[in-house]
Amino acid sequence: MDPDSVVRRPIWPWLIALVGAVLGICILCTHAQAMARDAERRTTPVVARPAAIAVSGDHAGAAASVGESGALPGGAGETSAPAVADPHPGATIVVADATWTSTTAARTGIPARALRAYASAALTLQVEQPGCGLGWNTLAGLGAIESGHGGHAGGVLREDGYPDPPIRGIALDGSASAAIPDTDGGRFDGDAVWDRAVGPLQFIPSTWEQWGADANGDGVADPNQIDDAALAAARYLCAAGEMTSPAGWRRAVFSYNHLDSYVDDVAAVANSSARLAG
């Protein structure tokens, strides 16, 4: 056969078909990855269990033990008398093991001082409310989103558990939020006209009045101090019910901030933290 008589079919239709197939596979892969990430965000985070040492229920003893592990009880600017009473006076405080804390902080990138507060609060709740099922990683999710673990806007979390500079939210004057007139005389939030969310877990003073905790045993329940704030947040979450099921976990975190996107973000951070902790 004369080669010149053969009908030469153009190759470009085959190239288009091949490129289309590759693009289709990439789109399917991307969609599958997005679905997997969404599923991870919407599942109940692993309840991570830190190593711990039990501390006496006597708050004076608790303060001494925390101090021995590296924390400095108390904080700058506080008065001698607590403005808010701990609803669980004399509760058994459980402190996360120092070796576990340093190792897990290195693996997760969570500042050790913040991690110790989250883990200690979760361990304390295992004693107070064993049916709740709260993990330290959920508190880490809250802390990361609310304040970058106390490092909001380039600040640092001091060893005594206080952010420097202090973390203050916007005035809750109704212009971009609910209107909440001052309830603490400006003691915690520095505003004697309107309430503001304060501290590493962003408690509103009116909420703190009910949930305030004294986890570091210094006699002051202060939302600006991360041990106090983490324990109060743990109790607040567990008040919504069990956190061992997806529905229960989401209900509890939704009670902290009424946005489904917020719940998804906390779940993502909590899952990531548990995975990195190993």
C-alpha positions as CSV (number, residue, x, y, z in Angstrom):
1,M,0.0,0.0,0.0
2,D,1.2,3.4,-0.9
3,P,2.0,5.2,2.4
4,D,0.9,8.4,0.9
5,S,-2.6,6.9,0.3
6,V,-3.1,6.2,4.1
7,V,-5.5,8.5,5.8
8,R,-3.5,10.2,8.6
9,R,-5.8,10.7,11.7
10,P,-4.9,13.8,13.8
11,I,-3.5,13.1,17.3
12,W,-5.0,16.1,19.1
13,P,-8.4,14.4,19.9
14,W,-6.5,11.7,21.8
15,L,-4.5,14.2,23.6
16,I,-7.6,16.1,24.7
17,A,-9.2,12.9,25.9
18,L,-6.1,12.0,27.8
19,V,-5.9,15.4,29.5
20,G,-9.6,15.2,30.3
21,A,-9.1,11.9,32.0
22,V,-6.2,13.1,34.0
23,L,-8.1,16.2,35.1
24,G,-11.1,14.1,36.0
25,I,-9.0,11.9,38.2
26,C,-7.4,15.0,39.9
27,I,-10.8,16.4,40.6
28,L,-12.0,13.2,42.1
29,C,-8.9,13.0,44.3
30,T,-9.3,16.5,45.4
31,H,-13.0,15.9,46.2
32,A,-12.1,12.8,48.1
33,Q,-9.5,14.6,50.1
34,A,-11.9,17.4,50.9
35,M,-14.5,14.9,52.1
36,A,-11.9,13.2,54.3
37,R,-10.9,16.5,55.9
38,D,-14.5,17.4,56.4
39,A,-15.2,14.0,58.0
40,E,-12.3,14.4,60.3
41,R,-13.5,17.8,61.4
42,R,-16.9,16.4,62.1
43,T,-16.0,13.3,64.1
44,T,-15.5,13.3,67.8
45,P,-11.9,14.1,68.6
46,V,-9.8,11.4,70.3
47,V,-10.0,11.8,74.0
48,A,-6.3,12.1,74.7
49,R,-5.1,11.0,78.1
50,P,-2.0,12.7,79.6
51,A,0.1,11.2,82.3
52,A,-0.6,12.8,85.7
53,I,0.2,13.2,89.3
54,A,-2.6,13.5,91.8
55,V,-2.5,16.6,94.1
56,S,-4.2,17.1,97.4
57,G,-7.7,18.6,97.4
58,D,-6.4,21.2,99.8
59,H,-5.8,24.3,97.6
60,A,-2.7,25.3,99.6
61,G,-1.2,22.0,98.9
62,A,-2.2,22.3,95.2
63,A,-0.4,25.6,94.9
64,A,2.8,24.2,96.4
65,S,2.8,21.3,94.1
66,V,2.2,23.4,91.0
67,G,5.0,25.7,92.1
68,E,7.3,22.8,92.5
69,S,6.6,21.7,88.8
70,G,7.6,25.1,87.6
71,A,4.6,27.4,87.8
72,L,4.5,30.5,89.9
73,P,1.2,30.7,91.8
74,G,-0.5,34.1,91.6
75,G,-0.3,36.8,89.0
76,A,0.3,40.5,88.5
77,G,-2.3,43.0,89.5
78,E,-4.5,40.7,91.5
79,T,-6.0,41.6,94.9
80,S,-5.8,39.4,98.0
81,A,-9.5,38.5,98.0
82,P,-11.2,36.6,95.1
83,A,-14.0,38.4,93.3
84,V,-15.5,35.1,92.3
85,A,-15.8,32.0,94.4
86,D,-14.7,28.6,93.0
87,P,-17.9,26.5,92.8
88,H,-15.8,23.5,93.8
89,P,-13.8,24.6,96.8
90,G,-11.4,22.0,98.1
91,A,-11.7,20.0,94.8
92,T,-9.0,17.5,94.1
93,I,-6.7,19.2,91.6
94,V,-4.7,16.9,89.3
95,V,-1.5,18.2,87.6
96,A,-0.1,16.8,84.4
97,D,3.2,15.1,84.6
98,A,6.1,17.4,83.8
99,T,7.9,14.9,81.5
100,W,4.7,14.2,79.6
101,T,4.0,17.9,79.3
102,S,7.5,18.8,77.9
103,T,7.5,15.8,75.4
104,T,4.0,16.5,74.2
105,A,4.6,20.2,73.9
106,A,7.6,19.5,71.6
107,R,5.6,17.2,69.4
108,T,2.5,19.4,69.1
109,G,4.0,22.9,69.1
110,I,1.6,23.9,71.9
111,P,3.5,26.0,74.5
112,A,4.2,23.8,77.5
113,R,2.7,26.3,80.0
114,A,-0.6,26.3,78.1
115,L,-0.5,22.5,77.6
116,R,0.0,21.9,81.3
117,A,-3.1,23.9,82.0
118,Y,-5.2,22.0,79.5
119,A,-4.0,18.6,80.6
120,S,-4.4,19.3,84.3
121,A,-7.9,20.6,83.8
122,A,-8.9,17.5,81.8
123,L,-7.4,15.2,84.4
124,T,-9.2,17.1,87.2
125,L,-12.5,16.6,85.4
126,Q,-11.8,12.9,85.1
127,V,-12.0,12.9,88.9
128,E,-14.9,15.4,89.3
129,Q,-17.0,14.1,86.3
130,P,-15.7,10.8,85.0
131,G,-18.7,10.4,82.7
132,C,-18.0,13.5,80.7
133,G,-15.1,12.2,78.7
134,L,-13.3,15.5,78.1
135,G,-9.8,15.3,76.6
136,W,-7.0,17.8,76.9
137,N,-6.9,18.2,73.2
138,T,-10.4,19.7,73.1
139,L,-9.3,22.4,75.5
140,A,-6.2,22.9,73.3
141,G,-8.6,23.4,70.4
142,L,-10.4,26.1,72.3
143,G,-7.2,27.8,73.5
144,A,-5.7,27.8,70.0
145,I,-8.7,29.4,68.4
146,E,-9.6,31.8,71.2
147,S,-6.2,33.2,71.9
148,G,-3.4,31.3,70.2
149,H,-2.7,29.6,73.6
150,G,-2.4,33.0,75.3
151,G,-0.1,34.4,72.6
152,H,-2.7,36.6,70.8
153,A,-1.4,39.5,68.8
154,G,2.3,38.6,69.4
155,G,1.9,38.4,73.2
156,V,3.4,35.7,75.4
157,L,2.0,33.5,78.1
158,R,4.1,34.0,81.2
159,E,5.2,31.2,83.5
160,D,2.6,32.4,86.1
161,G,-0.1,31.6,83.5
162,Y,-1.0,35.3,82.7
163,P,-0.8,36.5,79.0
164,D,1.4,39.6,78.5
165,P,-0.1,41.9,77.5
166,P,-3.5,41.0,78.9
167,I,-6.0,39.7,76.3
168,R,-9.2,41.8,76.0
169,G,-12.0,41.4,73.5
170,I,-14.1,44.2,72.0
171,A,-16.6,46.1,74.2
172,L,-19.8,44.2,74.2
173,D,-21.8,47.3,73.6
174,G,-24.3,46.0,71.0
175,S,-22.6,47.5,68.0
176,A,-21.0,44.3,66.8
177,S,-22.2,41.9,69.5
178,A,-24.8,41.4,72.2
179,A,-25.0,44.3,74.6
180,I,-23.7,43.3,78.0
181,P,-23.3,46.2,80.4
182,D,-20.4,45.9,82.9
183,T,-20.8,43.2,85.6
184,D,-17.3,43.2,87.2
185,G,-16.6,46.9,87.8
186,G,-13.8,46.5,85.2
187,R,-11.9,44.2,87.6
188,F,-11.1,41.6,85.0
189,D,-11.6,43.3,81.7
190,G,-10.5,46.9,82.5
191,D,-13.9,48.3,81.3
192,A,-16.3,49.7,83.9
193,V,-19.0,50.4,81.2
194,W,-19.3,47.3,79.1
195,D,-18.2,43.7,79.6
196,R,-15.4,42.3,77.4
197,A,-14.3,38.7,76.8
198,V,-11.0,38.3,78.6
199,G,-8.0,35.9,79.0
200,P,-6.7,32.9,77.1
201,L,-10.1,31.2,77.0
202,Q,-12.1,34.5,76.4
203,F,-14.5,34.4,79.3
204,I,-17.1,37.1,79.6
205,P,-17.1,38.4,83.2
206,S,-20.8,37.7,83.6
207,T,-20.2,34.1,82.6
208,W,-17.1,33.9,84.9
209,E,-19.2,35.0,87.8
210,Q,-20.9,31.5,87.6
211,W,-18.1,29.4,86.3
212,G,-14.9,31.0,87.8
213,A,-12.3,28.5,89.1
214,D,-9.2,28.7,91.2
215,A,-7.0,25.9,89.7
216,N,-3.6,27.2,90.7
217,G,-4.6,27.5,94.4
218,D,-3.7,31.2,94.9
219,G,-7.1,32.1,96.3
220,V,-8.1,34.1,93.3
221,A,-10.5,32.9,90.6
222,D,-9.2,34.9,87.6
223,P,-10.2,34.4,83.9
224,N,-6.9,36.0,82.9
225,Q,-4.9,33.1,84.4
226,I,-4.7,30.0,82.2
227,D,-5.0,27.3,84.9
228,D,-8.2,28.9,86.3
229,A,-9.6,29.6,82.8
230,A,-8.9,26.0,81.5
231,L,-10.5,24.4,84.5
232,A,-13.6,26.7,84.3
233,A,-13.8,25.9,80.5
234,A,-13.6,22.2,81.2
235,R,-16.5,22.4,83.8
236,Y,-18.5,24.6,81.4
237,L,-18.2,22.1,78.6
238,C,-19.0,19.1,80.8
239,A,-22.1,20.9,82.1
240,A,-23.6,20.3,78.6
241,G,-23.4,16.5,79.1
242,E,-21.2,13.7,77.9
243,M,-18.6,14.4,75.3
244,T,-17.9,10.8,74.2
245,S,-20.3,10.8,71.3
246,P,-20.1,13.0,68.2
247,A,-23.5,14.6,69.1
248,G,-22.5,15.1,72.7
249,W,-19.1,16.5,71.9
250,R,-20.5,19.0,69.3
251,R,-23.3,20.0,71.7
252,A,-20.8,20.9,74.4
253,V,-18.4,22.9,72.1
254,F,-21.4,24.6,70.5
255,S,-22.4,25.8,73.9
256,Y,-19.1,27.6,74.2
257,N,-19.6,29.4,70.9
258,H,-22.8,29.1,69.0
259,L,-21.3,28.6,65.5
260,D,-21.1,25.2,63.7
261,S,-17.9,26.5,61.9
262,Y,-16.4,27.2,65.3
263,V,-17.1,23.6,66.4
264,D,-15.6,22.3,63.2
265,D,-12.4,24.3,63.8
266,V,-12.1,23.1,67.3
267,A,-12.5,19.5,66.2
268,A,-9.8,20.0,63.5
269,V,-7.3,21.4,66.0
270,A,-8.2,18.8,68.6
271,N,-7.7,15.9,66.2
272,S,-4.4,17.3,64.9
273,S,-3.1,17.8,68.5
274,A,-3.9,14.2,69.4
275,R,-2.4,12.9,66.3
276,L,0.9,14.8,66.8
277,A,1.0,13.9,70.4
278,G,1.2,10.2,69.4
